[in-house]
Amino acid sequence: MNPSSHRAGHVAVIGRPNVGKSTLVNALVGAKVSITSNRPQTTRHRLLGIATFPQGQLMLVDTPGLHREQGRYKASAMNRWMNRAARGALEGVDAAALVIEAGRWDDEDGLAYEALREAGVPVVLVVNQVDRIKDKSALLPFLAKVSEGRAFAAVHPVSALKRKGLEALVDSLLGLVPEQPPAYGEDEITDKSQRFLAGEMVREQLMRQLGAELPYATTVEIEQFVEEGALLRIGAVIWVEREGQKAIVIGKAGERLREIGSKARAAMERLFGCKVFLQTWVRVREGWSDDETALRSLGYHD
C-alpha cells in the first residue's frame, strides 16, 4: 500500500455467533460502540463502527452472527431478521473480515464463508482468541487446514480482547478498500444515535445478568431521551414475553432491575461523557420475538 495515499471503505465483520466480532470492532474503533457478552446472538442490529487511522478509515459493519434457523436457535421471526441483517451487511461493502475462533471451524463458519464467497468480496480471515491456545504449535496446522481450498486475501491470528495482532490486520484491510478521503470525522465512532446506544447498554446488562434463555425473550425500547444541560434523562422499557419473566427481571424487592439499571447507567456515562438519570420499567408483550409487526414497532427494521 502506498504510504502517502489515504484509503477509506466499508468492511463487513462476519462470522458465526459468539466468536468475538463485536469485541474486534470495539478494539479497532478504540471505543465501545457494540455491546458484548459471553452469550451468542448478543448483537441483533447492523452497526457501523468507524475506525480512523493516520493512513485511512475503516467503516466496520458489525453484524449478528450468521446461523442456521433450525438446531440450537429457535426458528423465530427474530432469528430470521438477524440472518437477513447479517447477509444484508454484505451489500455495497469493499471487503469482509471473516471472524472465527482459534482452533475451531464448524458448519456455521462454513455457512458464513459461503455467504461471503457468493457476495464476491475479498475476505480476510481473522482467527480470534489465539490467546486461549496454550500450544501455539497447533495453530499453524489449523491455519493451513482452514485456508485449504478457500480464497482468503490474508490470514491474521489475533486476540481482539487483548488487542494483539491488530496493526497487521488493519494494514491488510486498508489495502482492500479504495483510495479516497475519509467519510467521517476523526471524532465520529458510529452511525448510531445516542438513543439507540442507550437501549443497547440496557440490553447488554440483560444479556449478562439473566439466566440461560431469558435474555432472548427481552428487548429494550427507549421511551424518553431528553438533554437537560449536562444531564441526560433516559426512560427505558424492558419488554418481556410473559408475566413470569417480568418477575425474574425485576427480582426480589426490585434488586435485579436496580442492578441492571445501575450498570447500564454507568456504561452510558462512560460512553456519553456526561451524567445520566436512568429510569427502567418492565412490561409484557406476548410473543413479540416471533411477530414481524411487533419487531418493526420495536425498531427491528431491514
C-alpha positions as CSV (number, residue, x, y, z in Angstrom):
1,M,0.0,0.0,0.0
2,N,1.3,3.4,-0.9
3,P,2.0,5.1,2.5
4,S,1.2,8.6,1.1
5,S,-2.3,7.5,-0.1
6,H,-5.4,7.7,2.1
7,R,-7.9,4.8,1.9
8,A,-11.4,4.5,3.2
9,G,-14.1,1.9,2.8
10,H,-16.7,-0.4,4.3
11,V,-15.7,-3.8,5.7
12,A,-18.4,-6.3,6.8
13,V,-17.4,-8.2,10.0
14,I,-19.0,-11.6,9.6
15,G,-19.0,-14.9,11.4
16,R,-21.0,-17.4,13.4
17,P,-22.4,-16.3,16.8
18,N,-20.1,-15.7,19.7
19,V,-16.7,-15.5,18.0
20,G,-15.9,-12.0,19.2
21,K,-17.0,-9.9,16.2
22,S,-18.2,-7.0,18.4
23,T,-15.1,-7.2,20.6
24,L,-13.0,-6.9,17.5
25,V,-15.0,-3.9,16.2
26,N,-14.7,-2.1,19.6
27,A,-10.9,-2.8,19.7
28,L,-10.4,-1.4,16.2
29,V,-12.6,1.7,16.8
30,G,-10.9,2.3,20.2
31,A,-14.3,2.8,22.0
32,K,-17.2,0.6,23.0
33,V,-19.8,1.0,20.2
34,S,-21.1,-2.5,20.2
35,I,-22.3,-4.4,23.2
36,T,-20.7,-7.7,24.2
37,S,-21.5,-10.7,26.4
38,N,-20.5,-14.3,26.6
39,R,-23.8,-15.3,25.0
40,P,-24.4,-16.0,21.4
41,Q,-26.6,-13.5,19.4
42,T,-25.8,-10.6,21.7
43,T,-25.6,-8.4,18.6
44,R,-29.1,-8.0,16.9
45,H,-28.6,-5.0,14.7
46,R,-26.2,-3.9,12.0
47,L,-24.0,-1.3,13.5
48,L,-21.2,0.8,11.9
49,G,-18.1,1.2,13.9
50,I,-15.8,3.9,12.5
51,A,-12.1,3.2,13.0
52,T,-9.8,6.1,11.9
53,F,-6.1,5.7,11.5
54,P,-3.4,8.1,10.0
55,Q,-3.4,6.1,6.8
56,G,-7.1,5.5,6.4
57,Q,-10.6,4.9,7.7
58,L,-12.4,1.6,8.1
59,M,-16.2,1.7,8.4
60,L,-16.7,-1.7,10.1
61,V,-20.2,-3.2,9.7
62,D,-20.8,-5.2,12.9
63,T,-23.5,-7.9,12.3
64,P,-25.5,-10.5,14.1
65,G,-23.9,-14.0,13.9
66,L,-24.9,-15.9,10.8
67,H,-26.6,-19.2,11.9
68,R,-28.9,-21.9,10.7
69,E,-32.5,-21.2,11.6
70,Q,-33.0,-24.6,13.0
71,G,-31.0,-26.6,15.5
72,R,-29.8,-24.7,18.6
73,Y,-31.6,-21.5,17.7
74,K,-35.4,-21.2,17.7
75,A,-36.8,-20.6,14.2
76,S,-38.4,-17.3,15.1
77,A,-39.1,-14.0,13.3
78,M,-36.2,-12.5,15.4
79,N,-33.7,-15.1,14.2
80,R,-34.8,-14.8,10.6
81,W,-34.5,-11.0,10.9
82,M,-30.9,-11.3,12.3
83,N,-29.9,-13.5,9.4
84,R,-31.3,-11.0,7.0
85,A,-29.4,-8.2,8.7
86,A,-26.1,-10.2,8.6
87,R,-26.5,-11.0,4.9
88,G,-27.7,-7.5,4.1
89,A,-24.5,-6.1,5.5
90,L,-22.6,-7.6,2.6
91,E,-24.3,-5.2,0.1
92,G,-22.0,-2.4,-1.0
93,V,-19.0,-3.3,1.1
94,D,-15.5,-3.2,-0.2
95,A,-14.2,-6.2,1.8
96,A,-15.1,-8.5,4.6
97,A,-13.4,-9.9,7.7
98,L,-14.5,-13.5,8.5
99,V,-14.0,-13.9,12.2
100,I,-13.5,-17.5,13.6
101,E,-12.4,-18.9,16.9
102,A,-8.8,-20.2,17.0
103,G,-8.8,-24.0,16.8
104,R,-12.4,-24.4,15.7
105,W,-14.2,-24.5,12.4
106,D,-17.7,-25.8,12.2
107,D,-20.6,-25.8,9.7
108,E,-21.7,-22.3,10.7
109,D,-18.2,-21.0,9.9
110,G,-18.6,-22.7,6.6
111,L,-22.1,-21.0,6.2
112,A,-20.5,-17.6,6.8
113,Y,-17.7,-18.3,4.3
114,E,-20.2,-19.4,1.6
115,A,-22.2,-16.2,2.1
116,L,-19.0,-14.2,1.6
117,R,-18.0,-16.2,-1.5
118,E,-21.4,-15.7,-3.0
119,A,-21.1,-11.9,-2.4
120,G,-17.8,-11.8,-4.3
121,V,-16.0,-9.5,-1.9
122,P,-12.3,-10.0,-0.9
123,V,-12.2,-11.8,2.5
124,V,-9.6,-11.5,5.3
125,L,-9.7,-14.5,7.7
126,V,-9.4,-13.2,11.3
127,V,-8.6,-16.1,13.7
128,N,-9.6,-14.7,17.1
129,Q,-8.9,-15.7,20.7
130,V,-5.4,-17.0,19.9
131,D,-4.5,-16.1,23.5
132,R,-6.6,-19.1,24.6
133,I,-4.4,-21.5,22.6
134,K,-1.8,-22.9,25.0
135,D,0.0,-25.0,22.5
136,K,0.9,-22.4,19.8
137,S,2.5,-25.1,17.6
138,A,-1.0,-26.4,16.9
139,L,-2.0,-23.0,15.4
140,L,-0.1,-23.3,12.1
141,P,-1.6,-26.7,11.1
142,F,-5.1,-25.3,11.9
143,L,-4.5,-22.2,9.8
144,A,-3.3,-24.4,6.9
145,K,-6.4,-26.6,7.2
146,V,-9.0,-23.8,7.2
147,S,-7.2,-22.0,4.4
148,E,-7.1,-25.0,2.1
149,G,-9.4,-24.6,-0.8
150,R,-10.6,-21.2,0.4
151,A,-9.5,-17.9,-1.2
152,F,-8.5,-15.6,1.6
153,A,-6.8,-12.3,0.8
154,A,-4.9,-12.6,4.1
155,V,-5.0,-14.6,7.3
156,H,-4.4,-12.9,10.7
157,P,-4.3,-14.6,14.1
158,V,-5.4,-12.0,16.7
159,S,-6.7,-11.5,20.2
160,A,-9.3,-8.8,20.0
161,L,-9.8,-8.8,23.8
162,K,-6.1,-8.2,24.4
163,R,-5.7,-6.1,21.2
164,K,-2.9,-8.3,19.9
165,G,-2.2,-8.6,16.1
166,L,-4.5,-5.7,15.2
167,E,-1.9,-3.5,13.4
168,A,-1.2,-6.1,10.7
169,L,-4.9,-6.7,10.3
170,V,-5.6,-3.0,9.8
171,D,-2.9,-2.8,7.1
172,S,-4.5,-5.8,5.3
173,L,-8.0,-4.3,5.4
174,L,-6.9,-0.9,4.3
175,G,-5.2,-2.4,1.4
176,L,-8.5,-3.8,0.2
177,V,-10.5,-0.5,0.3
178,P,-10.4,2.3,-2.3
179,E,-8.1,5.4,-2.2
180,Q,-10.4,8.2,-1.1
181,P,-10.9,10.8,1.6
182,P,-12.5,9.8,5.0
183,A,-16.3,9.6,5.1
184,Y,-16.4,10.6,8.8
185,G,-14.6,13.0,11.1
186,E,-11.9,11.7,13.4
187,D,-14.2,12.1,16.5
188,E,-17.0,10.0,15.0
189,I,-17.1,6.4,16.1
190,T,-20.5,5.1,15.0
191,D,-23.5,5.9,12.8
192,K,-26.0,5.1,15.6
193,S,-27.6,7.7,17.7
194,Q,-27.1,8.0,21.5
195,R,-30.7,7.0,21.9
196,F,-30.0,3.7,20.2
197,L,-26.8,3.1,22.1
198,A,-28.6,3.8,25.4
199,G,-31.1,0.9,24.6
200,E,-28.2,-1.4,23.8
201,M,-26.4,-0.6,27.1
202,V,-29.5,-1.7,29.0
203,R,-29.9,-4.8,26.8
204,E,-26.2,-5.7,27.4
205,Q,-26.9,-6.0,31.1
206,L,-29.9,-8.2,30.4
207,M,-27.7,-10.5,28.4
208,R,-25.0,-10.5,31.1
209,Q,-27.2,-10.8,34.2
210,L,-30.1,-13.1,33.3
211,G,-30.2,-16.9,33.1
212,A,-29.9,-19.1,30.0
213,E,-32.9,-18.4,27.8
214,L,-34.5,-15.3,29.3
215,P,-32.3,-12.6,27.6
216,Y,-33.6,-13.8,24.2
217,A,-37.2,-13.1,25.3
218,T,-36.3,-9.5,26.2
219,T,-35.7,-6.3,24.2
220,V,-35.4,-2.6,25.1
221,E,-37.3,0.4,23.9
222,I,-36.2,4.0,24.8
223,E,-39.3,6.0,25.6
224,Q,-37.6,9.1,26.9
225,F,-34.3,10.7,25.9
226,V,-34.0,14.3,27.0
227,E,-30.9,16.5,27.3
228,E,-31.1,18.9,30.3
229,G,-27.9,20.8,30.2
230,A,-25.1,18.4,31.3
231,L,-27.7,15.7,32.2
232,L,-29.3,13.1,30.0
233,R,-32.7,11.9,31.3
234,I,-33.5,8.5,29.8
235,G,-36.5,6.2,30.3
236,A,-36.1,2.6,29.1
237,V,-38.8,0.0,28.8
238,I,-37.7,-3.7,29.0
239,W,-40.1,-5.8,27.1
240,V,-40.6,-9.5,28.0
241,E,-43.0,-12.1,26.6
242,R,-44.6,-13.5,29.8
243,E,-45.6,-12.3,33.3
244,G,-43.3,-14.8,34.9
245,Q,-40.4,-13.3,33.0
246,K,-41.3,-9.9,34.3
247,A,-40.9,-11.0,37.9
248,I,-37.5,-12.5,37.1
249,V,-36.2,-9.4,35.5
250,I,-37.4,-7.2,38.4
251,G,-36.0,-9.7,41.0
252,K,-36.7,-9.8,44.8
253,A,-37.8,-6.4,46.0
254,G,-36.6,-4.9,42.7
255,E,-32.9,-5.8,43.3
256,R,-32.1,-7.2,39.9
257,L,-33.7,-4.4,38.0
258,R,-31.8,-1.8,40.1
259,E,-28.5,-3.7,39.4
260,I,-29.3,-3.8,35.6
261,G,-30.1,0.0,35.7
262,S,-27.1,0.9,37.7
263,K,-24.6,-0.9,35.5
264,A,-26.3,0.3,32.3
265,R,-26.2,3.9,33.6
266,A,-22.5,3.7,34.4
267,A,-21.8,2.4,30.9
268,M,-23.8,5.2,29.3
269,E,-21.9,7.8,31.4
270,R,-18.6,6.4,30.2
271,L,-19.7,6.4,26.6
272,F,-21.5,9.7,26.5
273,G,-19.2,11.6,28.9
274,C,-22.0,13.1,31.0
275,K,-24.3,12.4,33.9
276,V,-27.3,10.1,33.2
277,F,-30.5,9.8,35.1
278,L,-32.0,6.4,34.0
279,Q,-35.4,5.0,34.8
280,T,-36.4,1.5,33.8
281,W,-39.7,-0.3,33.6
282,V,-40.6,-3.9,32.7
283,R,-43.7,-4.6,30.6
284,V,-45.2,-7.7,28.9
285,R,-45.8,-8.1,25.2
286,E,-46.6,-11.7,24.4
287,G,-44.8,-13.3,21.6
288,W,-43.0,-10.2,20.4
289,S,-39.9,-12.1,19.2
290,D,-41.9,-14.1,16.7
291,D,-44.2,-11.3,15.5
292,E,-42.9,-9.3,12.4
293,T,-45.2,-6.4,13.2
294,A,-44.0,-6.2,16.8
295,L,-40.4,-6.4,15.7
296,R,-40.8,-3.4,13.4
297,S,-42.5,-1.4,16.1
298,L,-39.6,-2.1,18.4
299,G,-37.0,-0.9,16.0
300,Y,-36.1,-4.0,14.1
301,H,-36.1,-2.7,10.5
302,D,-34.4,-4.2,7.4
